[in-house]
């Protein structure tokens, strides 16, 4: 190690320092470098600590936020406009030489149900529809009373699909008379769209077989007992009476 800078004083050369003095000076240089590195690390650490604290603060609300509590049981009721399409009248119109007394039609469905959970619906419905009797009845009315079940598939959005099933009883006749009657079943699916103010819009499509007892019309013509097959479409506006 040299004791002075080179060419500082003309004619004077620097001597190389040896022994304990050189070793001490070398240790001082190393300690100075270590002190500089420690100082730089100390200056950089607060910024990193602030970034880490901000990241933790952003994650904590998501991790600690409690899940939304499930809604309590509530009533759901409304009115639907329906189309009762006759896919196959069955034995009721077995005689092809005679006009079919049971044709397609449309009507109104009044319904009320209980929602024990967001996924379930248990309710009842009364529907009356004007069918096409091919002039064999003056005013052909199909009446239905049903127990309906729905199972919803939550999506986290305003629209939720559901599966539909039900059992009931149906009556058919001129005006409000009961000329024939029998049990019915329902199997279908639909979608429920949540509107504002607790209102929902339901659209559903279902297959509905109805067993009708044998009867005679005004001709008189005899109609055998059997199953009539319907395809039912419903557009409903319902309200949710939530607590």
LUMVOTOR-326198 format. One record per residue (C-alpha): residue number from 0; x, y, z. Coordinates in Angstrom, 3 decimals. Layout:
BEGIN
(NUM, (X, Y, Z))
...
//
This chain:
BEGIN
(0, (0.000, 0.000, 0.000))
(1, (1.253, 3.502, -0.917))
(2, (1.576, 6.375, 1.599))
(3, (0.895, 9.253, -0.837))
(4, (-0.700, 9.894, -4.246))
(5, (1.415, 9.531, -7.342))
(6, (2.896, 12.747, -8.910))
(7, (1.487, 15.074, -6.255))
(8, (4.860, 16.730, -5.585))
(9, (7.371, 16.803, -8.485))
(10, (10.446, 14.863, -7.733))
(11, (8.937, 13.093, -4.789))
(12, (7.929, 9.435, -5.059))
(13, (5.597, 7.556, -2.795))
(14, (6.762, 4.782, -0.576))
(15, (4.967, 1.492, -0.278))
(16, (3.746, 0.983, 3.268))
(17, (4.118, -2.468, 4.666))
(18, (3.453, -4.200, 7.922))
(19, (0.786, -3.491, 10.578))
(20, (-0.002, -0.016, 9.218))
(21, (-0.984, -1.374, 5.814))
(22, (-3.162, -4.051, 7.395))
(23, (-4.929, -1.501, 9.592))
(24, (-5.600, 0.778, 6.634))
(25, (-6.999, -2.169, 4.641))
(26, (-9.388, -3.024, 7.488))
(27, (-10.542, 0.588, 7.611))
(28, (-11.322, 0.532, 3.874))
(29, (-13.343, -2.687, 4.261))
(30, (-15.264, -1.292, 7.225))
(31, (-16.063, 1.902, 5.276))
(32, (-17.415, -0.140, 2.350))
(33, (-19.511, -2.276, 4.723))
(34, (-20.916, 0.867, 6.373))
(35, (-21.925, 2.281, 2.956))
(36, (-23.701, -0.942, 1.968))
(37, (-25.552, -1.044, 5.300))
(38, (-26.670, 2.557, 4.842))
(39, (-28.000, 1.866, 1.337))
(40, (-29.921, -1.195, 2.555))
(41, (-31.446, 0.821, 5.388))
(42, (-32.634, 3.517, 2.986))
(43, (-34.245, 0.968, 0.632))
(44, (-35.971, -1.126, 3.315))
(45, (-38.695, 1.434, 4.303))
(46, (-40.001, 1.577, 0.706))
(47, (-40.175, -2.215, 0.517))
(48, (-41.848, -2.351, 3.915))
(49, (-44.463, 0.161, 2.755))
(50, (-45.186, -1.897, -0.380))
(51, (-45.548, -5.083, 1.676))
(52, (-47.864, -3.352, 4.159))
(53, (-50.035, -2.033, 1.306))
(54, (-50.298, -5.521, -0.216))
(55, (-51.317, -7.036, 3.121))
(56, (-53.871, -4.270, 3.688))
(57, (-55.447, -4.981, 0.287))
(58, (-55.718, -8.728, 0.954))
(59, (-56.918, -8.580, 4.572))
(60, (-60.467, -7.219, 3.858))
(61, (-61.100, -10.029, 1.363))
(62, (-59.833, -12.680, 3.767))
(63, (-61.521, -11.321, 6.859))
(64, (-64.851, -10.180, 5.316))
(65, (-67.664, -12.473, 6.567))
(66, (-69.808, -14.262, 3.950))
(67, (-73.185, -12.786, 3.113))
(68, (-75.855, -14.297, 5.393))
(69, (-78.550, -16.400, 3.674))
(70, (-81.946, -14.801, 3.297))
(71, (-84.794, -15.908, 5.515))
(72, (-87.787, -17.831, 4.176))
(73, (-90.261, -15.659, 2.319))
(74, (-93.368, -15.748, 0.119))
(75, (-93.334, -15.451, -3.663))
(76, (-96.556, -14.889, -5.622))
(77, (-97.702, -13.608, -8.971))
(78, (-99.669, -14.018, -12.190))
(79, (-98.657, -15.734, -15.429))
(80, (-99.909, -15.689, -18.987))
(81, (-99.926, -19.246, -20.303))
(82, (-100.180, -21.142, -23.570))
(83, (-101.488, -24.710, -23.339))
(84, (-100.520, -26.331, -26.627))
(85, (-101.962, -29.776, -27.331))
(86, (-99.119, -31.903, -28.667))
(87, (-101.316, -35.014, -28.859))
(88, (-104.921, -35.284, -27.698))
(89, (-104.712, -39.065, -27.288))
(90, (-107.874, -41.226, -26.992))
(91, (-110.010, -38.124, -26.399))
(92, (-109.817, -37.482, -30.167))
(93, (-109.268, -41.032, -31.363))
(94, (-112.101, -40.836, -33.961))
(95, (-110.539, -39.077, -36.950))
(96, (-113.931, -38.741, -38.628))
(97, (-115.031, -36.305, -35.925))
(98, (-113.517, -32.898, -35.137))
(99, (-111.242, -32.917, -32.096))
(100, (-112.901, -31.462, -29.040))
(101, (-109.600, -30.640, -27.353))
(102, (-107.379, -28.081, -29.098))
(103, (-104.704, -25.649, -28.021))
(104, (-105.450, -22.461, -26.100))
(105, (-104.218, -19.880, -23.631))
(106, (-105.117, -18.485, -20.244))
(107, (-104.029, -17.120, -16.872))
(108, (-102.198, -18.792, -14.024))
(109, (-102.393, -17.500, -10.422))
(110, (-99.645, -18.790, -8.136))
(111, (-98.287, -18.413, -4.626))
(112, (-95.359, -20.212, -3.047))
(113, (-92.950, -20.412, -0.148))
(114, (-89.183, -20.026, -0.531))
(115, (-87.546, -21.764, 2.462))
(116, (-84.131, -21.219, 0.841))
(117, (-82.801, -19.409, -2.202))
(118, (-82.642, -22.752, -4.042))
(119, (-86.160, -24.053, -3.274))
(120, (-89.762, -23.128, -4.059))
(121, (-92.892, -24.952, -2.855))
(122, (-96.183, -23.538, -4.051))
(123, (-99.609, -23.927, -5.527))
(124, (-101.170, -22.683, -8.746))
(125, (-104.638, -22.337, -10.221))
(126, (-104.895, -21.971, -13.986))
(127, (-107.796, -21.580, -16.364))
(128, (-107.405, -21.489, -20.121))
(129, (-109.707, -21.234, -23.108))
(130, (-109.125, -24.173, -25.447))
(131, (-110.251, -24.720, -29.033))
(132, (-113.151, -27.260, -28.997))
(133, (-113.853, -27.081, -32.764))
(134, (-117.370, -25.769, -31.998))
(135, (-118.295, -28.853, -29.970))
(136, (-118.395, -26.657, -26.843))
(137, (-119.611, -23.091, -26.786))
(138, (-116.756, -22.017, -24.487))
(139, (-114.256, -24.735, -23.653))
(140, (-112.449, -24.111, -20.359))
(141, (-109.567, -26.187, -19.024))
(142, (-109.078, -25.698, -15.285))
(143, (-106.022, -26.883, -13.370))
(144, (-104.974, -26.907, -9.720))
(145, (-101.359, -27.895, -9.140))
(146, (-98.724, -28.338, -6.461))
(147, (-95.457, -27.043, -7.928))
(148, (-91.826, -27.502, -6.907))
(149, (-88.858, -25.566, -8.247))
(150, (-85.162, -26.053, -7.683))
(151, (-83.006, -23.053, -8.518))
(152, (-79.366, -23.130, -9.596))
(153, (-77.730, -19.959, -8.186))
(154, (-75.419, -18.142, -10.589))
(155, (-74.572, -15.046, -8.559))
(156, (-76.234, -12.940, -11.265))
(157, (-79.713, -11.516, -11.885))
(158, (-80.797, -14.542, -13.943))
(159, (-81.086, -18.021, -12.388))
(160, (-82.269, -21.201, -14.148))
(161, (-84.576, -23.625, -12.367))
(162, (-86.057, -27.090, -12.776))
(163, (-89.834, -27.405, -12.441))
(164, (-92.007, -30.311, -11.336))
(165, (-95.568, -30.701, -10.129))
(166, (-98.694, -32.781, -9.594))
(167, (-102.310, -31.712, -9.779))
(168, (-105.809, -32.238, -11.073))
(169, (-107.496, -30.890, -14.205))
(170, (-111.076, -30.460, -15.359))
(171, (-112.406, -29.766, -18.858))
(172, (-115.868, -28.794, -20.011))
(173, (-118.255, -26.269, -21.533))
(174, (-117.891, -22.893, -19.823))
(175, (-117.211, -23.733, -16.153))
(176, (-118.897, -27.144, -16.190))
(177, (-116.811, -30.249, -15.489))
(178, (-117.435, -32.659, -18.356))
(179, (-114.291, -34.680, -17.754))
(180, (-111.447, -34.567, -15.276))
(181, (-108.328, -36.385, -14.109))
(182, (-104.838, -36.127, -12.606))
(183, (-101.987, -34.194, -14.199))
(184, (-98.215, -33.943, -13.924))
(185, (-95.673, -31.289, -14.860))
(186, (-91.999, -31.494, -15.776))
(187, (-90.082, -28.571, -17.164))
(188, (-87.488, -25.858, -16.769))
(189, (-87.240, -22.110, -16.840))
(190, (-85.286, -19.031, -15.897))
(191, (-86.008, -16.350, -13.303))
(192, (-84.763, -12.791, -13.846))
(193, (-84.575, -10.452, -10.853))
(194, (-86.038, -6.995, -11.434))
(195, (-86.046, -3.943, -9.187))
(196, (-88.210, -3.598, -6.079))
(197, (-88.381, -7.311, -5.245))
(198, (-90.089, -8.260, -8.539))
(199, (-88.988, -11.192, -10.690))
(200, (-89.807, -12.290, -14.233))
(201, (-90.251, -16.038, -14.799))
(202, (-90.203, -17.770, -18.172))
(203, (-90.802, -21.524, -18.269))
(204, (-91.526, -24.362, -20.676))
(205, (-93.011, -27.640, -19.461))
(206, (-94.401, -30.966, -20.606))
(207, (-97.771, -31.693, -19.018))
(208, (-99.656, -35.004, -19.417))
(209, (-103.292, -34.974, -18.252))
(210, (-105.403, -38.089, -17.861))
(211, (-109.041, -37.380, -18.818))
(212, (-111.954, -39.664, -18.075))
(213, (-114.289, -40.794, -20.835))
(214, (-117.218, -38.489, -21.654))
(215, (-119.798, -37.603, -24.288))
(216, (-120.236, -34.250, -25.995))
(217, (-123.324, -32.478, -27.368))
(218, (-123.450, -34.320, -30.735))
(219, (-123.482, -36.741, -28.852))
(220, (-120.120, -38.371, -29.545))
(221, (-118.247, -40.608, -27.144))
(222, (-114.647, -39.825, -26.185))
(223, (-112.468, -42.518, -24.655))
(224, (-110.448, -42.043, -21.490))
(225, (-106.750, -41.502, -21.889))
(226, (-103.797, -39.177, -21.589))
(227, (-103.677, -35.889, -23.444))
(228, (-100.206, -34.431, -23.912))
(229, (-99.636, -30.697, -23.528))
(230, (-96.654, -28.397, -23.998))
(231, (-97.097, -25.438, -21.671))
(232, (-95.406, -22.051, -21.923))
(233, (-95.692, -19.492, -19.111))
(234, (-94.576, -15.891, -18.754))
(235, (-95.014, -14.750, -15.136))
(236, (-94.482, -11.590, -13.126))
(237, (-93.965, -12.433, -9.461))
(238, (-93.174, -10.540, -6.269))
(239, (-90.922, -11.655, -3.419))
(240, (-92.205, -10.733, 0.034))
(241, (-88.763, -10.737, 1.667))
(242, (-88.344, -9.783, 5.358))
//
